[in-house]
Amino acid sequence: MYRAPVKDMLFVLNDVIGAGALAQHPRYAEFSIELAESVLAEAGRFAAEVLDPLNRSGDTEGAHWTPDGVRMPKGFREAYQALVEGGWTQLAIDTALGGQGMPLALSTAFEEICCAANMAFTLCPLLARGAIEALATTGSEEQRRVYLPKLVSGVWSGTMNLTEPQAGSDLALIRTRAEPRGDHYRLFGQKIFITYGDHDMAENIVHLVLARIDGAPPGIKGISLFIVPKRLPRADGSPGEPNDLRCASIEHKLGIHASPTCVMAFGDKEGAIGYLVGEANRGLEIMFIMMNAARLGVGIQGVGQGERALQQALEWARTRVQGRLAGSPDPAPVPIIQHPDVRRMLLGMKATVESLRALALYTAMQLDLAHAAGDAKARAAALARGELLIPIVKAWSTEQGIEVASTGLQVHGGMGYVEETGIAQTFRDVRITAIYEGTTAIQANDLIGRKLARDEGAAMRALLDEASAELAALGGGDATVRHVAAAAQEAVGLLRTTTEQLMTLQAASVPAALAVAVPYLKLCGCVLGGWLAARAAARAAGRLAAGDAEADFLRGKLQSARFYADQILPQARGWAEICRGGGASVVESAAELL
Ligand SMILES: Cc1cc2nc3c(=O)[nH]c(=O)nc-3n(C[C@H](O)[C@H](O)[C@H](O)COP(=O)(O)OP(=O)(O)OC[C@H]3O[C@@H](n4cnc5c(N)ncnc54)[C@H](O)[C@@H]3O)c2cc1C
């Protein structure tokens, strides 16, 4: 049974990233760590009582396609109703739009809880948030009036219709057509893999669809964004006539069975009525506006599923009895958590999840500061840092979330491979996170091709300078903190050198740089996680020295940080070595010899 790690989240928010400081900015004046505590505790109860109990049944029952629409598994409609009535869809939405205006740092922690409890369910409100952002930033007054209140309250849900059979990572290949008809357009085409493209939980579904207006230029410069509602809103705002669109089928897939992944047919008859959002041919730019929050949202899915796997593995390892204690004369079998290798796996899972959570919430806070900081320079610096970190959080958290789930399955032995224990579902569910919302390779290409290149590494250098200065000052009297800080400092140096080498390589040969882009991204995730692990260790040691009552919890943080320094950070040397010399073996390889 999943339990929200509220104490761990508050430790990150308060001790590691200092999110309480957000309250200094008028935009987040009402935010406080105490408020975060009560929100997360309440979210934890909602997750435990409503979402988690449907995780398994949703997986076995799955969503069902019928000619009249997709039917959700038992209990999902009621859970969605409870989500809406609890006001949970509005947490991070701007108060001007009717939301609660909480910082992304808090709503990201909230999303981790929901994703851990039931990822298949949580995808529905996550997608609506993307639609809200797109309309809030670029929608017309009329579009904002008709759609935003319903989306913000959750009465209507939202989707992102990008992918087509021939257009996945490469959206330049989109073919869905939009014919101008006065004040609206008629859309014709097929989209695939559309999450929650149809379901029976909300009153209406607002599809945001990328399509090409007839006569538009080829490639990404000719793509526009449209609102295409499932049912056309009446003058009074209620859902009216059905639009010319339907869910033709849903996919049978590895995991997230309760999340309907739909093939959407637009314009079987006279064409689906769509309304242009923003300017014609600027659709991809608008999508990019939403990308930061959406990619952070998927990164946190990796963290949440990692936490779920950790909790499952810990429970198993404490109760499964097998094998005698190494080095002990006692022949009696012991719980497997006593075996060094099982503890290695569990420590690795815990240290990884904690570092991923810290990096994700740190990144969320940069995006908060990008909105809220007092002067323009501070806002720009926070945005540059947030944008630099987004592809790292998305790809590293999801790849590591998969790794953690796999290790959790290993802890279960043979029982991990059968469905009964539940860890197999976690392993299946988390796998998609490294694929949708831009695969790991697409994130790595973004990291080196856009984020590093656009300011010639300035944002990365500023981050590494800051980390290095902080690590140099850490330590005090605590030996573990000094040890972790020294290991992290060495790793930061490695990342600095590798970044400079990579930028030189990129200037000389883009393919050679792209051949090591993913290893470079992993190096970044591994090293930045080490920096925050050292910071966490220092805060924990400080609180312990001050006689804090949470001694075991804090000693656990020091233990994780030490493991991170000894068994995770050394991997950075491998990634750095690959970045230095590994590209040539790819670039000089021949596809036909594979
Ligand atoms: C369960 C599920 C839910 C989804 N939900 C949605 C949704 O709601 N809305 C939506 O629009 N889409 C959705 N998608 C689609 C998803 O975003 C795409 O599957 C994803 O973007 C990858 O595209 P693709 O499947 O065509 O793979 P491809 O683009 O064919 O990629 C195949 C492989 O090639 C690699 N590759 C491709 N191009 C490059 C490159 N330039 N450089 C390096 N490597 C490259 C990829 O990394 C990958 O490993 C969903 C998919 C699934 C499976």
Ligand as a Chemical Component Dictionary entry (heavy atoms), coordinates in Angstrom:
data_LIG
# 
_chem_comp.id                   LIG 
_chem_comp.type                 NON-POLYMER 
_chem_comp.pdbx_formal_charge   0 
_chem_comp.three_letter_code    LIG 
# 
loop_
_chem_comp_atom.comp_id 
_chem_comp_atom.atom_id 
_chem_comp_atom.alt_atom_id 
_chem_comp_atom.type_symbol 
_chem_comp_atom.charge 
_chem_comp_atom.model_Cartn_x 
_chem_comp_atom.model_Cartn_y 
_chem_comp_atom.model_Cartn_z 
_chem_comp_atom.pdbx_ordinal 
LIG C1  C1  C 0 1.073  5.362  -23.902 1  
LIG C2  C2  C 0 1.385  6.517  -24.797 2  
LIG C3  C3  C 0 0.755  7.740  -24.571 3  
LIG C4  C4  C 0 1.003  8.817  -25.416 4  
LIG N1  N1  N 0 0.309  9.995  -25.253 5  
LIG C5  C5  C 0 0.378  10.954 -26.215 6  
LIG C6  C6  C 0 -0.496 12.080 -26.205 7  
LIG O1  O1  O 0 -1.313 12.256 -25.302 8  
LIG N2  N2  N 0 -0.430 12.974 -27.242 9  
LIG C7  C7  C 0 0.452  12.825 -28.260 10 
LIG O2  O2  O 0 0.450  13.634 -29.159 11 
LIG N3  N3  N 0 1.312  11.769 -28.299 12 
LIG C8  C8  C 0 1.288  10.829 -27.308 13 
LIG N4  N4  N 0 2.121  9.745  -27.351 14 
LIG C9  C9  C 0 3.098  9.650  -28.417 15 
LIG C10 C10 C 0 4.523  9.850  -27.909 16 
LIG O3  O3  O 0 4.729  11.190 -27.573 17 
LIG C11 C11 C 0 5.466  9.338  -29.019 18 
LIG O4  O4  O 0 5.372  7.933  -29.007 19 
LIG C12 C12 C 0 6.895  9.794  -28.798 20 
LIG O5  O5  O 0 7.002  11.167 -29.001 21 
LIG C13 C13 C 0 7.869  9.076  -29.732 22 
LIG O6  O6  O 0 7.430  9.103  -31.054 23 
LIG P1  P1  P 0 7.354  7.742  -31.883 24 
LIG O7  O7  O 0 6.589  6.760  -31.092 25 
LIG O8  O8  O 0 6.854  8.041  -33.248 26 
LIG O9  O9  O 0 8.840  7.226  -31.937 27 
LIG P2  P2  P 0 9.923  7.645  -33.034 28 
LIG O10 O10 O 0 9.916  9.118  -33.202 29 
LIG O11 O11 O 0 9.750  6.801  -34.238 30 
LIG O12 O12 O 0 11.257 7.230  -32.286 31 
LIG C14 C14 C 0 11.787 5.898  -32.287 32 
LIG C15 C15 C 0 13.194 5.923  -31.705 33 
LIG O13 O13 O 0 14.017 6.781  -32.513 34 
LIG C16 C16 C 0 14.611 7.777  -31.707 35 
LIG N5  N5  N 0 14.673 9.038  -32.451 36 
LIG C17 C17 C 0 13.743 9.580  -33.253 37 
LIG N6  N6  N 0 14.179 10.752 -33.730 38 
LIG C18 C18 C 0 15.405 10.962 -33.212 39 
LIG C19 C19 C 0 16.373 12.006 -33.323 40 
LIG N7  N7  N 0 16.160 13.098 -34.047 41 
LIG N8  N8  N 0 17.544 11.870 -32.635 42 
LIG C20 C20 C 0 17.786 10.773 -31.873 43 
LIG N9  N9  N 0 16.901 9.765  -31.739 44 
LIG C21 C21 C 0 15.728 9.868  -32.394 45 
LIG C22 C22 C 0 13.711 7.927  -30.482 46 
LIG O14 O14 O 0 14.422 8.431  -29.381 47 
LIG C23 C23 C 0 13.249 6.490  -30.285 48 
LIG O15 O15 O 0 14.202 5.786  -29.532 49 
LIG C24 C24 C 0 1.923  8.671  -26.494 50 
LIG C25 C25 C 0 2.569  7.447  -26.683 51 
LIG C26 C26 C 0 2.292  6.384  -25.873 52 
LIG C27 C27 C 0 2.950  5.047  -26.166 53 
# 
loop_
_chem_comp_bond.comp_id 
_chem_comp_bond.atom_id_1 
_chem_comp_bond.atom_id_2 
_chem_comp_bond.value_order 
_chem_comp_bond.pdbx_ordinal 
LIG C1  C2  SING 1  
LIG C2  C3  SING 2  
LIG C2  C26 DOUB 3  
LIG C3  C4  DOUB 4  
LIG C4  N1  SING 5  
LIG C4  C24 SING 6  
LIG N1  C5  DOUB 7  
LIG C5  C6  SING 8  
LIG C5  C8  SING 9  
LIG C6  O1  DOUB 10 
LIG C6  N2  SING 11 
LIG N2  C7  SING 12 
LIG C7  O2  DOUB 13 
LIG C7  N3  SING 14 
LIG N3  C8  DOUB 15 
LIG C8  N4  SING 16 
LIG N4  C9  SING 17 
LIG N4  C24 SING 18 
LIG C9  C10 SING 19 
LIG C10 O3  SING 20 
LIG C10 C11 SING 21 
LIG C11 O4  SING 22 
LIG C11 C12 SING 23 
LIG C12 O5  SING 24 
LIG C12 C13 SING 25 
LIG C13 O6  SING 26 
LIG O6  P1  SING 27 
LIG P1  O7  DOUB 28 
LIG P1  O8  SING 29 
LIG P1  O9  SING 30 
LIG O9  P2  SING 31 
LIG P2  O10 DOUB 32 
LIG P2  O11 SING 33 
LIG P2  O12 SING 34 
LIG O12 C14 SING 35 
LIG C14 C15 SING 36 
LIG C15 O13 SING 37 
LIG C15 C23 SING 38 
LIG O13 C16 SING 39 
LIG C16 N5  SING 40 
LIG C16 C22 SING 41 
LIG N5  C17 SING 42 
LIG N5  C21 SING 43 
LIG C17 N6  DOUB 44 
LIG N6  C18 SING 45 
LIG C18 C19 SING 46 
LIG C18 C21 DOUB 47 
LIG C19 N7  SING 48 
LIG C19 N8  DOUB 49 
LIG N8  C20 SING 50 
LIG C20 N9  DOUB 51 
LIG N9  C21 SING 52 
LIG C22 O14 SING 53 
LIG C22 C23 SING 54 
LIG C23 O15 SING 55 
LIG C24 C25 DOUB 56 
LIG C25 C26 SING 57 
LIG C26 C27 SING 58 
# 
